[in-house]
Amino acid sequence: MASDNARVLFDLEQNDDTNQTDNSNVVVTDSDDADVDTDVDQESEVDQDDDTTVDISDSDDADVDIDDDQDADTDQFSGSNVDIDDSDDADVDVDHDQDNDIEQEIDNDVDITDSDDADVDLDTDQTVDNDQDAISLVEIDDSDDADVDSDIDQDTDTDQDTDTDVDIDDSEDANVDVTIDQTADTDQTGTVDIDID
């Protein structure tokens, strides 16, 4: 593996739940001081599924933080995929929070390649909602100091859909900030597509 000082922390807690599944896969290769923190907390839930995949290769000081909290919900799905390749000091933060919801789905995909000091922050919060779907896809390639911040907040809503796609290629100091806030609404759809080359 040739990974000096690699650090991986997994914290999984499941309580009073039915049909819960947690899948976490972390691969660190030739990455000095790589740090991965994954925290999953599921309580009083039915049919919950959490899937986290982190792949770090040839990346000094890469840091990935994934925090997933699901509580008193039914049919929730949270999927996060982070891939960092040849990226010094790359930092990815993914935070999912689902509470008192039915049929929620969160899918985050982050890909950083040859990007020094790239920073990606995804924060999704869904509460007391039905049929919510939040999908975020971030891809950074050959981009020094690229910064992507995506914040999605859905509260007491029904049939909401949020789709965010960010693509940065060969762009030094590129900065993308996406914030979506939906509250007390029915049949909402928010779609953001950003491409920087």
Backbone as ProteinMPNN parsed JSONL, in Angstrom:
{"seq_chain_A": "MASDNARVLFDLEQNDDTNQTDNSNVVVTDSDDADVDTDVDQESEVDQDDDTTVDISDSDDADVDIDDDQDADTDQFSGSNVDIDDSDDADVDVDHDQDNDIEQEIDNDVDITDSDDADVDLDTDQTVDNDQDAISLVEIDDSDDADVDSDIDQDTDTDQDTDTDVDIDDSEDANVDVTIDQTADTDQTGTVDIDID", "coords_chain_A": {"N_chain_A": [[0.823, -1.203, 0.0], [2.031, 1.223, 0.643], [1.601, 3.636, 2.186], [2.21, 6.158, 4.174], [1.505, 7.004, 7.537], [-1.276, 6.819, 7.193], [-4.68, 7.199, 8.092], [-7.642, 5.845, 9.209], [-10.916, 6.044, 10.294], [-13.759, 4.417, 11.453], [-17.017, 4.689, 12.552], [-19.777, 3.141, 13.552], [-23.146, 3.022, 14.417], [-26.046, 1.327, 15.202], [-29.391, 1.12, 16.173], [-32.307, -0.355, 17.529], [-33.511, -1.002, 14.991], [-34.742, -2.021, 11.727], [-33.862, -4.063, 8.98], [-31.396, -2.696, 8.242], [-28.522, -1.57, 6.522], [-25.077, -1.142, 6.192], [-22.494, -0.139, 4.161], [-19.109, 0.255, 3.776], [-16.213, 1.245, 2.109], [-12.813, 1.695, 1.908], [-9.913, 2.69, 0.254], [-6.522, 3.231, 0.345], [-3.664, 4.339, -1.278], [-0.193, 4.725, -1.756], [-0.154, 7.236, -0.369], [0.744, 9.755, 1.605], [0.057, 10.636, 4.97], [-2.729, 10.469, 4.639], [-6.134, 10.882, 5.571], [-9.088, 9.52, 6.718], [-12.341, 9.804, 7.838], [-15.204, 8.237, 8.903], [-18.489, 8.346, 9.955], [-21.325, 6.787, 10.962], [-24.658, 6.807, 11.945], [-27.507, 5.191, 12.814], [-30.851, 4.97, 13.827], [-33.832, 3.595, 15.196], [-35.076, 2.924, 12.688], [-36.373, 1.85, 9.485], [-35.58, -0.242, 6.764], [-33.11, 1.082, 5.942], [-30.218, 2.185, 4.173], [-26.796, 2.61, 3.908], [-24.132, 3.619, 1.977], [-20.76, 3.956, 1.516], [-17.912, 4.894, -0.237], [-14.492, 5.322, -0.479], [-11.662, 6.335, -2.225], [-8.306, 6.859, -2.299], [-5.415, 7.877, -3.94], [-1.94, 8.215, -4.482], [-1.828, 10.724, -3.097], [-0.847, 13.236, -1.146], [-1.466, 14.166, 2.214], [-4.26, 14.053, 1.904], [-7.657, 14.471, 2.869], [-10.625, 13.136, 4.038], [-13.866, 13.465, 5.196], [-16.736, 11.941, 6.304], [-19.967, 12.069, 7.429], [-22.8, 10.541, 8.511], [-26.134, 10.593, 9.481], [-29.047, 9.047, 10.383], [-32.372, 8.987, 11.452], [-35.303, 7.68, 12.932], [-36.685, 7.048, 10.49], [-38.009, 5.875, 7.299], [-37.224, 3.719, 4.581], [-34.755, 4.984, 3.672], [-31.922, 6.105, 1.842], [-28.473, 6.56, 1.587], [-25.761, 7.477, -0.248], [-22.32, 7.769, -0.811], [-19.535, 8.577, -2.774], [-16.157, 8.954, -3.024], [-13.325, 9.913, -4.783], [-9.955, 10.435, -4.935], [-7.101, 11.429, -6.65], [-3.653, 11.761, -7.179], [-3.54, 14.269, -5.779], [-2.505, 16.753, -3.862], [-3.06, 17.7, -0.499], [-5.845, 17.619, -0.777], [-9.23, 18.072, 0.214], [-12.186, 16.73, 1.39], [-15.459, 17.046, 2.519], [-18.3, 15.463, 3.615], [-21.576, 15.555, 4.686], [-24.412, 14.046, 5.854], [-27.749, 14.276, 6.92], [-30.658, 12.862, 7.931], [-33.986, 12.891, 9.021], [-36.975, 11.7, 10.51], [-38.297, 10.974, 8.052], [-39.649, 9.705, 4.926], [-38.819, 7.486, 2.33], [-36.38, 8.786, 1.38], [-33.54, 9.834, -0.502], [-30.08, 10.21, -0.885], [-27.379, 11.007, -2.884], [-24.035, 11.318, -3.375], [-21.251, 12.133, -5.343], [-17.877, 12.506, -5.63], [-15.047, 13.477, -7.406], [-11.675, 13.988, -7.582], [-8.835, 14.944, -9.332], [-5.367, 15.259, -9.934], [-5.226, 17.775, -8.569], [-4.14, 20.268, -6.69], [-4.628, 21.258, -3.324], [-7.42, 21.175, -3.552], [-10.791, 21.655, -2.532], [-13.739, 20.317, -1.324], [-16.994, 20.597, -0.164], [-19.825, 19.109, 0.951], [-23.042, 19.392, 2.149], [-25.94, 18.055, 3.291], [-29.239, 18.242, 4.396], [-32.159, 16.782, 5.415], [-35.455, 16.85, 6.601], [-38.385, 15.616, 8.183], [-39.842, 14.896, 5.784], [-41.343, 13.695, 2.696], [-40.603, 11.453, 0.046], [-38.119, 12.647, -0.955], [-35.289, 13.628, -2.903], [-31.894, 14.016, -3.299], [-29.161, 14.766, -5.225], [-25.74, 15.03, -5.765], [-22.991, 15.802, -7.784], [-19.608, 16.144, -8.11], [-16.765, 17.015, -9.91], [-13.353, 17.473, -10.22], [-10.568, 18.416, -12.097], [-7.139, 18.678, -12.743], [-6.922, 21.205, -11.387], [-5.774, 23.74, -9.561], [-6.172, 24.766, -6.193], [-8.97, 24.679, -6.337], [-12.317, 25.193, -5.249], [-15.248, 23.906, -3.983], [-18.492, 24.255, -2.78], [-21.356, 22.853, -1.63], [-24.571, 23.137, -0.447], [-27.46, 21.766, 0.726], [-30.727, 22.03, 1.871], [-33.643, 20.665, 2.976], [-36.912, 20.824, 4.223], [-39.811, 19.71, 5.954], [-41.289, 18.974, 3.558], [-42.796, 17.68, 0.507], [-42.253, 15.363, -2.132], [-39.795, 16.474, -3.263], [-37.025, 17.356, -5.339], [-33.613, 17.531, -5.901], [-30.881, 18.291, -7.91], [-27.497, 18.477, -8.445], [-24.717, 19.344, -10.376], [-21.333, 19.661, -10.787], [-18.51, 20.568, -12.621], [-15.119, 20.993, -12.933], [-12.313, 21.915, -14.784], [-8.879, 22.141, -15.451], [-8.617, 24.686, -14.131], [-7.387, 27.167, -12.302], [-7.703, 28.268, -8.939], [-10.492, 28.185, -9.043], [-13.831, 28.71, -7.93], [-16.769, 27.45, -6.611], [-20.0, 27.8, -5.389], [-22.833, 26.359, -4.199], [-26.06, 26.666, -3.043], [-29.017, 25.399, -1.796], [-32.227, 25.781, -0.581], [-35.14, 24.46, 0.566], [-38.361, 24.69, 1.865], [-41.275, 23.614, 3.588], [-42.831, 22.966, 1.273], [-44.436, 21.618, -1.718], [-43.878, 19.228, -4.29], [-41.371, 20.292, -5.38], [-38.569, 21.201, -7.422], [-35.138, 21.405, -7.87], [-32.432, 22.207, -9.856], [-29.016, 22.298, -10.581], [-26.366, 22.999, -12.718], [-23.012, 23.216, -13.289], [-20.207, 24.051, -15.184], [-16.826, 24.456, -15.458], [-14.07, 25.307, -17.353]], "CA_chain_A": [[0.0, 0.0, 0.0], [2.957, 2.358, 0.651], [0.862, 4.813, 2.655], [2.701, 6.571, 5.481], [0.624, 7.731, 8.447], [-2.681, 6.789, 6.785], [-5.55, 7.087, 9.258], [-9.031, 5.584, 8.847], [-11.799, 5.857, 11.443], [-15.141, 4.053, 11.165], [-17.879, 4.645, 13.728], [-21.116, 2.742, 13.118], [-24.074, 2.724, 15.51], [-27.401, 1.001, 14.775], [-30.173, 0.853, 17.371], [-33.75, -0.544, 17.361], [-33.822, -0.801, 13.587], [-35.036, -3.195, 10.921], [-33.339, -4.035, 7.612], [-30.374, -1.676, 8.049], [-27.301, -2.041, 5.872], [-24.022, -0.141, 6.05], [-21.364, -0.594, 3.361], [-18.031, 1.236, 3.702], [-15.014, 0.733, 1.458], [-11.766, 2.712, 1.827], [-8.649, 2.228, -0.306], [-5.491, 4.272, 0.362], [-2.465, 3.832, -1.946], [0.873, 5.709, -1.959], [-0.717, 8.503, 0.091], [1.256, 10.146, 2.914], [-0.816, 11.394, 5.872], [-4.14, 10.44, 4.241], [-7.01, 10.788, 6.733], [-10.483, 9.245, 6.377], [-13.247, 9.655, 8.981], [-16.577, 7.89, 8.529], [-19.354, 8.195, 11.119], [-22.692, 6.443, 10.564], [-25.544, 6.613, 13.088], [-28.875, 4.869, 12.417], [-31.64, 4.652, 15.016], [-35.283, 3.484, 15.033], [-35.339, 3.082, 11.269], [-36.736, 0.668, 8.714], [-35.084, -0.234, 5.389], [-32.081, 2.088, 5.711], [-29.012, 1.701, 3.517], [-25.731, 3.609, 3.806], [-23.023, 3.121, 1.175], [-19.671, 4.927, 1.437], [-16.704, 4.397, -0.888], [-13.43, 6.324, -0.551], [-10.459, 5.856, -2.898], [-7.257, 7.881, -2.316], [-4.222, 7.332, -4.577], [-0.871, 9.186, -4.729], [-2.364, 12.0, -2.62], [-0.31, 13.627, 0.154], [-2.322, 14.946, 3.12], [-5.677, 14.038, 1.522], [-8.526, 14.359, 4.036], [-12.031, 12.888, 3.71], [-14.753, 13.339, 6.354], [-18.114, 11.591, 5.947], [-20.809, 11.923, 8.611], [-24.166, 10.211, 8.098], [-27.028, 10.399, 10.617], [-30.43, 8.764, 10.001], [-33.138, 8.771, 12.677], [-36.766, 7.564, 12.855], [-37.049, 7.191, 9.086], [-38.314, 4.666, 6.554], [-36.768, 3.7, 3.195], [-33.737, 5.991, 3.417], [-30.691, 5.661, 1.196], [-27.418, 7.563, 1.516], [-24.601, 6.944, -0.945], [-21.233, 8.714, -1.042], [-18.369, 8.029, -3.448], [-15.093, 9.951, -3.104], [-12.127, 9.423, -5.452], [-8.904, 11.455, -4.991], [-5.938, 10.869, -7.34], [-2.576, 12.729, -7.403], [-4.071, 15.546, -5.299], [-1.935, 17.142, -2.575], [-3.893, 18.492, 0.414], [-7.265, 17.62, -1.146], [-10.096, 17.969, 1.382], [-13.591, 16.473, 1.063], [-16.354, 16.916, 3.665], [-19.665, 15.072, 3.259], [-22.415, 15.453, 5.877], [-25.817, 13.719, 5.571], [-28.625, 14.196, 8.086], [-32.047, 12.583, 7.574], [-34.76, 12.728, 10.249], [-38.431, 11.608, 10.38], [-38.622, 11.06, 6.633], [-39.997, 8.474, 4.221], [-38.321, 7.388, 0.963], [-35.371, 9.789, 1.068], [-32.325, 9.321, -1.139], [-28.991, 11.167, -1.07], [-26.288, 10.412, -3.642], [-22.942, 12.258, -3.607], [-20.102, 11.581, -6.045], [-16.811, 13.496, -5.72], [-13.855, 12.985, -8.087], [-10.62, 15.0, -7.648], [-7.658, 14.387, -9.99], [-4.302, 16.23, -10.206], [-5.745, 19.055, -8.089], [-3.549, 20.664, -5.418], [-5.443, 22.067, -2.411], [-8.842, 21.173, -3.904], [-11.65, 21.571, -1.353], [-15.144, 20.047, -1.636], [-17.829, 20.497, 1.03], [-21.223, 18.797, 0.648], [-23.866, 19.303, 3.351], [-27.345, 17.813, 2.949], [-30.094, 18.07, 5.57], [-33.567, 16.543, 5.086], [-36.204, 16.638, 7.842], [-39.845, 15.482, 8.131], [-40.233, 15.021, 4.385], [-41.701, 12.494, 1.954], [-40.163, 11.365, -1.343], [-37.083, 13.615, -1.282], [-34.131, 13.096, -3.607], [-30.817, 14.995, -3.463], [-28.013, 14.171, -5.902], [-24.658, 15.977, -6.015], [-21.841, 15.241, -8.476], [-18.526, 17.118, -8.23], [-15.56, 16.484, -10.535], [-12.303, 18.482, -10.364], [-9.447, 17.829, -12.825], [-6.051, 19.621, -13.017], [-7.405, 22.503, -10.916], [-5.15, 24.146, -8.305], [-6.963, 25.583, -5.265], [-10.402, 24.68, -6.656], [-13.15, 25.132, -4.053], [-16.666, 23.652, -4.269], [-19.322, 24.179, -1.583], [-22.759, 22.58, -1.959], [-25.396, 23.044, 0.755], [-28.865, 21.493, 0.404], [-31.561, 21.922, 3.067], [-35.057, 20.441, 2.676], [-37.617, 20.697, 5.498], [-41.271, 19.555, 5.91], [-41.706, 19.058, 2.166], [-43.179, 16.439, -0.154], [-41.885, 15.252, -3.539], [-38.746, 17.409, -3.634], [-35.912, 16.781, -6.085], [-32.494, 18.451, -6.092], [-29.794, 17.697, -8.684], [-26.383, 19.412, -8.597], [-23.594, 18.802, -11.14], [-20.242, 20.628, -10.894], [-17.346, 20.04, -13.327], [-14.045, 21.986, -13.05], [-11.196, 21.322, -15.521], [-7.776, 23.064, -15.741], [-9.051, 26.008, -13.674], [-6.752, 27.538, -11.045], [-8.467, 29.121, -8.026], [-11.929, 28.168, -9.341], [-14.661, 28.656, -6.727], [-18.185, 27.2, -6.886], [-20.821, 27.723, -4.181], [-24.227, 26.038, -4.512], [-26.898, 26.579, -1.85], [-30.435, 25.18, -2.101], [-33.035, 25.692, 0.628], [-36.557, 24.25, 0.278], [-39.069, 24.532, 3.137], [-42.742, 23.611, 3.611], [-43.308, 23.026, -0.098], [-44.818, 20.363, -2.347], [-43.477, 19.094, -5.686], [-40.305, 21.218, -5.731], [-37.433, 20.644, -8.146], [-34.017, 22.335, -8.016], [-31.351, 21.606, -10.633], [-27.885, 23.194, -10.819], [-25.31, 22.392, -13.527], [-21.914, 24.165, -13.444], [-19.043, 23.499, -15.875], [-15.751, 25.437, -15.583], [-12.93, 24.726, -18.059]], "C_chain_A": [[0.865, 1.264, 0.0], [2.275, 3.653, 1.055], [1.319, 5.172, 4.064], [1.633, 7.315, 6.267], [-0.827, 7.799, 7.977], [-3.544, 6.527, 8.006], [-6.993, 6.935, 8.803], [-9.84, 5.306, 10.1], [-13.214, 5.543, 10.972], [-15.919, 3.986, 12.475], [-19.303, 4.354, 13.263], [-21.97, 2.394, 14.318], [-25.471, 2.507, 14.943], [-28.193, 0.557, 15.992], [-31.664, 0.734, 17.043], [-34.196, -0.341, 15.916], [-34.107, -2.125, 12.887], [-34.473, -3.009, 9.519], [-32.379, -2.878, 7.361], [-29.141, -2.3, 7.409], [-26.307, -0.901, 5.755], [-22.855, -0.737, 5.285], [-20.318, 0.512, 3.268], [-16.792, 0.588, 3.097], [-13.995, 1.857, 1.302], [-10.485, 2.088, 1.292], [-7.667, 3.391, -0.332], [-4.207, 3.695, -0.229], [-1.449, 4.947, -2.181], [0.429, 7.11, -1.554], [-0.206, 8.813, 1.493], [0.21, 10.93, 3.687], [-2.264, 11.46, 5.404], [-4.996, 10.202, 5.479], [-8.456, 10.608, 6.285], [-11.283, 9.024, 7.649], [-14.653, 9.366, 8.481], [-17.398, 7.618, 9.78], [-20.79, 7.956, 10.653], [-23.526, 6.146, 11.803], [-26.969, 6.389, 12.59], [-29.655, 4.421, 13.642], [-33.131, 4.637, 14.693], [-35.711, 3.672, 13.58], [-35.753, 1.748, 10.643], [-36.205, 0.83, 7.291], [-34.124, 0.917, 5.111], [-30.867, 1.453, 5.051], [-27.999, 2.831, 3.389], [-24.541, 3.014, 3.077], [-21.961, 4.207, 1.017], [-18.441, 4.286, 0.806], [-15.688, 5.526, -1.015], [-12.191, 5.707, -1.183], [-9.443, 6.995, -2.983], [-5.985, 7.266, -2.889], [-3.211, 8.431, -4.877], [-1.28, 10.592, -4.304], [-1.816, 12.309, -1.233], [-1.335, 14.44, 0.931], [-3.775, 15.027, 2.667], [-6.524, 13.79, 2.758], [-9.975, 14.21, 3.601], [-12.825, 12.682, 4.987], [-16.171, 13.054, 5.879], [-18.908, 11.32, 7.214], [-22.256, 11.708, 8.172], [-25.019, 9.903, 9.319], [-28.46, 10.219, 10.127], [-31.215, 8.38, 11.246], [-34.639, 8.719, 12.4], [-37.293, 7.752, 11.442], [-37.343, 5.836, 8.449], [-37.819, 4.807, 5.116], [-35.807, 4.838, 2.875], [-32.535, 5.366, 2.731], [-29.696, 6.816, 1.122], [-26.184, 6.951, 0.877], [-23.554, 8.014, -1.211], [-20.056, 8.007, -1.701], [-17.325, 9.128, -3.627], [-13.851, 9.319, -3.719], [-11.115, 10.561, -5.582], [-7.643, 10.832, -5.585], [-4.906, 11.965, -7.617], [-2.992, 14.134, -6.986], [-3.501, 15.855, -3.921], [-2.931, 17.977, -1.783], [-5.349, 18.589, -0.024], [-8.105, 17.381, 0.096], [-11.549, 17.813, 0.957], [-14.389, 16.275, 2.34], [-17.762, 16.599, 3.194], [-20.468, 14.851, 4.529], [-23.865, 15.21, 5.471], [-26.596, 13.675, 6.885], [-30.068, 14.015, 7.623], [-32.833, 12.262, 8.836], [-36.264, 12.713, 9.962], [-38.918, 11.739, 8.938], [-38.96, 9.689, 6.059], [-39.471, 8.561, 2.791], [-37.423, 8.551, 0.583], [-34.17, 9.134, 0.412], [-31.321, 10.443, -1.342], [-27.844, 10.458, -1.777], [-25.231, 11.472, -3.941], [-21.77, 11.557, -4.273], [-19.058, 12.682, -6.218], [-15.575, 12.869, -6.349], [-12.838, 14.119, -8.221], [-9.368, 14.359, -8.243], [-6.643, 15.485, -10.308], [-4.703, 17.637, -9.789], [-5.147, 19.373, -6.724], [-4.524, 21.518, -4.619], [-6.907, 22.16, -2.826], [-9.67, 20.958, -2.646], [-13.105, 21.398, -1.773], [-15.922, 19.849, -0.349], [-19.282, 20.282, 0.626], [-21.991, 18.618, 1.952], [-25.335, 19.173, 2.95], [-28.156, 17.535, 4.203], [-31.55, 17.932, 5.134], [-34.323, 16.18, 6.358], [-37.712, 16.6, 7.591], [-40.38, 15.668, 6.721], [-40.605, 13.666, 3.792], [-41.145, 12.579, 0.538], [-39.187, 12.469, -1.734], [-35.917, 12.928, -1.976], [-33.104, 14.199, -3.808], [-29.598, 14.308, -4.063], [-26.971, 15.249, -6.193], [-23.489, 15.259, -6.682], [-20.797, 16.335, -8.679], [-17.304, 16.444, -8.836], [-14.562, 17.611, -10.774], [-11.084, 17.83, -11.006], [-8.405, 18.905, -13.148], [-6.423, 21.042, -12.612], [-6.777, 22.832, -9.565], [-6.109, 25.005, -7.493], [-8.436, 25.675, -5.646], [-11.202, 24.491, -5.375], [-14.615, 24.977, -4.44], [-17.432, 23.488, -2.968], [-20.779, 23.993, -1.985], [-23.548, 22.353, -0.681], [-26.861, 22.891, 0.366], [-29.654, 21.284, 1.687], [-33.026, 21.8, 2.661], [-35.795, 20.143, 3.974], [-39.137, 20.675, 5.3], [-41.835, 19.731, 4.5], [-42.069, 17.68, 1.616], [-42.777, 16.492, -1.621], [-40.903, 16.335, -3.977], [-37.637, 16.684, -4.377], [-34.836, 17.835, -6.312], [-31.353, 17.736, -6.801], [-28.703, 18.739, -8.925], [-25.216, 18.739, -9.307], [-22.534, 19.888, -11.314], [-19.039, 19.968, -11.554], [-16.314, 21.153, -13.512], [-12.835, 21.326, -13.702], [-10.145, 22.388, -15.846], [-8.116, 24.497, -15.349], [-8.43, 26.318, -12.319], [-7.653, 28.476, -10.249], [-9.951, 29.195, -8.38], [-12.713, 28.005, -8.049], [-16.129, 28.507, -7.101], [-18.94, 27.036, -5.581], [-22.28, 27.504, -4.569], [-25.015, 25.871, -3.223], [-28.365, 26.453, -2.253], [-31.197, 24.993, -0.797], [-34.512, 25.593, 0.251], [-37.283, 23.95, 1.586], [-40.589, 24.566, 2.943], [-43.351, 23.741, 2.226], [-43.673, 21.635, -0.614], [-44.405, 20.376, -3.811], [-42.476, 20.16, -6.116], [-39.196, 20.492, -6.48], [-36.355, 21.705, -8.298], [-32.867, 21.648, -8.733], [-30.261, 22.631, -10.913], [-26.809, 22.447, -11.592], [-24.229, 23.436, -13.793], [-20.73, 23.468, -14.101], [-18.007, 24.603, -16.068], [-14.558, 24.759, -16.24], [-11.917, 25.833, -18.371]], "O_chain_A": [[0.472, 2.274, -0.584], [2.363, 4.654, 0.344], [0.872, 4.566, 5.038], [0.934, 8.165, 5.716], [-1.54, 8.741, 8.325], [-3.18, 5.722, 8.863], [-7.515, 7.794, 8.092], [-9.487, 4.425, 10.885], [-13.8, 6.296, 10.194], [-15.509, 3.291, 13.405], [-19.955, 5.205, 12.658], [-21.579, 1.571, 15.146], [-26.023, 3.388, 14.283], [-27.73, -0.285, 16.762], [-32.227, 1.597, 16.369], [-35.142, 0.399, 15.648], [-33.764, -3.199, 13.382], [-34.589, -1.932, 8.935], [-32.527, -2.156, 6.375], [-28.77, -3.429, 7.727], [-26.648, 0.181, 5.277], [-22.283, -1.739, 5.715], [-20.601, 1.589, 2.743], [-16.374, -0.488, 3.522], [-14.272, 2.859, 0.642], [-10.021, 1.073, 1.813], [-7.935, 4.419, -0.954], [-3.706, 2.679, 0.254], [-1.79, 5.992, -2.736], [0.615, 8.064, -2.309], [-0.662, 8.211, 2.465], [-0.455, 11.798, 3.122], [-2.968, 12.414, 5.736], [-4.626, 9.408, 6.344], [-8.991, 11.443, 5.557], [-10.945, 8.154, 8.453], [-15.226, 10.152, 7.726], [-17.041, 6.753, 10.58], [-21.396, 8.823, 10.023], [-23.137, 5.316, 12.626], [-27.573, 7.291, 12.011], [-29.179, 3.586, 14.412], [-33.641, 5.528, 14.014], [-36.594, 4.476, 13.28], [-35.514, 0.676, 11.198], [-36.353, 1.889, 6.681], [-34.308, 1.653, 4.141], [-30.529, 0.305, 5.342], [-28.303, 3.884, 2.829], [-23.993, 2.003, 3.516], [-22.235, 5.263, 0.447], [-17.979, 3.244, 1.27], [-15.988, 6.57, -1.595], [-11.717, 4.667, -0.728], [-9.688, 7.991, -3.665], [-5.516, 6.244, -2.387], [-3.563, 9.46, -5.455], [-1.102, 11.547, -5.061], [-2.26, 11.72, -0.248], [-1.999, 15.309, 0.365], [-4.464, 15.986, 3.015], [-6.151, 12.983, 3.609], [-10.499, 15.058, 2.878], [-12.489, 11.807, 5.785], [-16.744, 13.845, 5.129], [-18.555, 10.431, 7.989], [-22.861, 12.576, 7.543], [-24.66, 9.036, 10.116], [-29.029, 11.129, 9.523], [-30.768, 7.533, 12.019], [-35.186, 9.591, 11.725], [-38.23, 8.518, 11.217], [-36.979, 4.789, 8.985], [-37.965, 5.864, 4.501], [-36.019, 5.577, 1.914], [-32.175, 4.223, 3.014], [-30.026, 7.906, 0.656], [-25.619, 5.998, 1.415], [-23.87, 9.059, -1.78], [-19.626, 6.952, -1.235], [-17.58, 10.122, -4.307], [-13.372, 8.296, -3.23], [-11.385, 11.548, -6.265], [-7.164, 9.816, -5.083], [-5.236, 12.985, -8.222], [-2.819, 15.086, -7.748], [-3.951, 15.294, -2.922], [-3.577, 18.865, -2.338], [-6.027, 19.555, 0.326], [-7.735, 16.571, 0.945], [-12.086, 18.662, 0.246], [-14.038, 15.428, 3.162], [-18.358, 17.379, 2.451], [-20.078, 14.039, 5.368], [-24.482, 16.056, 4.824], [-26.128, 13.087, 7.859], [-30.638, 14.907, 6.995], [-32.392, 11.443, 9.643], [-36.777, 13.589, 9.266], [-39.829, 12.512, 8.643], [-38.608, 8.654, 6.626], [-39.65, 9.575, 2.117], [-37.668, 9.228, -0.415], [-33.823, 7.999, 0.74], [-31.65, 11.493, -1.895], [-27.385, 9.414, -1.314], [-25.498, 12.421, -4.679], [-21.34, 10.499, -3.816], [-19.323, 13.684, -6.882], [-15.101, 11.836, -5.877], [-13.107, 15.109, -8.901], [-8.886, 13.349, -7.73], [-6.998, 16.516, -10.878], [-4.543, 18.585, -10.557], [-5.582, 18.823, -5.712], [-5.174, 22.403, -5.174], [-7.575, 23.135, -2.483], [-9.294, 20.163, -1.784], [-13.647, 22.234, -2.495], [-15.548, 19.015, 0.476], [-19.903, 21.162, 0.03], [-21.626, 17.777, 2.773], [-25.9, 20.08, 2.339], [-27.786, 16.669, 4.995], [-32.114, 18.857, 4.55], [-33.891, 15.307, 7.111], [-38.251, 17.445, 6.876], [-41.262, 16.494, 6.486], [-40.229, 12.621, 4.322], [-41.203, 13.631, -0.099], [-39.399, 13.155, -2.733], [-35.595, 11.779, -1.671], [-33.411, 15.219, -4.426], [-29.06, 13.37, -3.474], [-27.289, 16.27, -6.802], [-23.044, 14.219, -6.198], [-21.066, 17.336, -9.342], [-16.853, 15.414, -8.336], [-14.879, 18.591, -11.447], [-10.609, 16.802, -10.523], [-8.734, 19.925, -13.753], [-6.261, 21.978, -13.396], [-7.181, 22.284, -8.54], [-6.783, 25.876, -8.044], [-9.092, 26.66, -5.307], [-10.807, 23.712, -4.507], [-15.164, 25.823, -5.147], [-17.059, 22.663, -2.134], [-21.37, 24.873, -2.609], [-23.217, 21.454, 0.093], [-27.438, 23.785, -0.253], [-29.284, 20.444, 2.507], [-33.588, 22.723, 2.071], [-35.354, 19.296, 4.75], [-39.688, 21.506, 4.578], [-42.74, 20.534, 4.277], [-41.7, 16.652, 2.184], [-42.933, 17.52, -2.28], [-41.153, 17.037, -4.957], [-37.34, 15.527, -4.079], [-35.112, 18.907, -6.852], [-30.904, 16.685, -6.344], [-28.959, 19.771, -9.543], [-24.771, 17.671, -8.885], [-22.805, 20.923, -11.922], [-18.589, 18.916, -11.099], [-16.597, 22.151, -14.175], [-12.372, 20.288, -13.23], [-10.466, 23.415, -16.443], [-7.927, 25.42, -16.142], [-8.881, 25.8, -11.297], [-8.289, 29.367, -10.813], [-10.606, 30.182, -8.046], [-12.309, 27.247, -7.168], [-16.676, 29.339, -7.824], [-18.559, 26.214, -4.747], [-22.894, 28.367, -5.198], [-24.676, 25.025, -2.396], [-28.891, 27.305, -2.969], [-30.843, 24.13, 0.006], [-35.073, 26.529, -0.318], [-36.876, 23.061, 2.333], [-41.121, 25.423, 2.237], [-44.276, 24.526, 2.019], [-43.284, 20.617, -0.04], [-44.551, 21.387, -4.498], [-42.701, 20.858, -7.105], [-38.913, 19.324, -6.215], [-36.628, 22.794, -8.804], [-32.376, 20.617, -8.271], [-30.545, 23.714, -11.425], [-26.38, 21.373, -11.169], [-24.495, 24.44, -14.454], [-20.293, 22.416, -13.636], [-18.273, 25.583, -16.764], [-14.079, 23.741, -15.742], [-10.874, 25.565, -18.967]]}, "name": "protein", "num_of_chains": 1, "seq": "MASDNARVLFDLEQNDDTNQTDNSNVVVTDSDDADVDTDVDQESEVDQDDDTTVDISDSDDADVDIDDDQDADTDQFSGSNVDIDDSDDADVDVDHDQDNDIEQEIDNDVDITDSDDADVDLDTDQTVDNDQDAISLVEIDDSDDADVDSDIDQDTDTDQDTDTDVDIDDSEDANVDVTIDQTADTDQTGTVDIDID"}
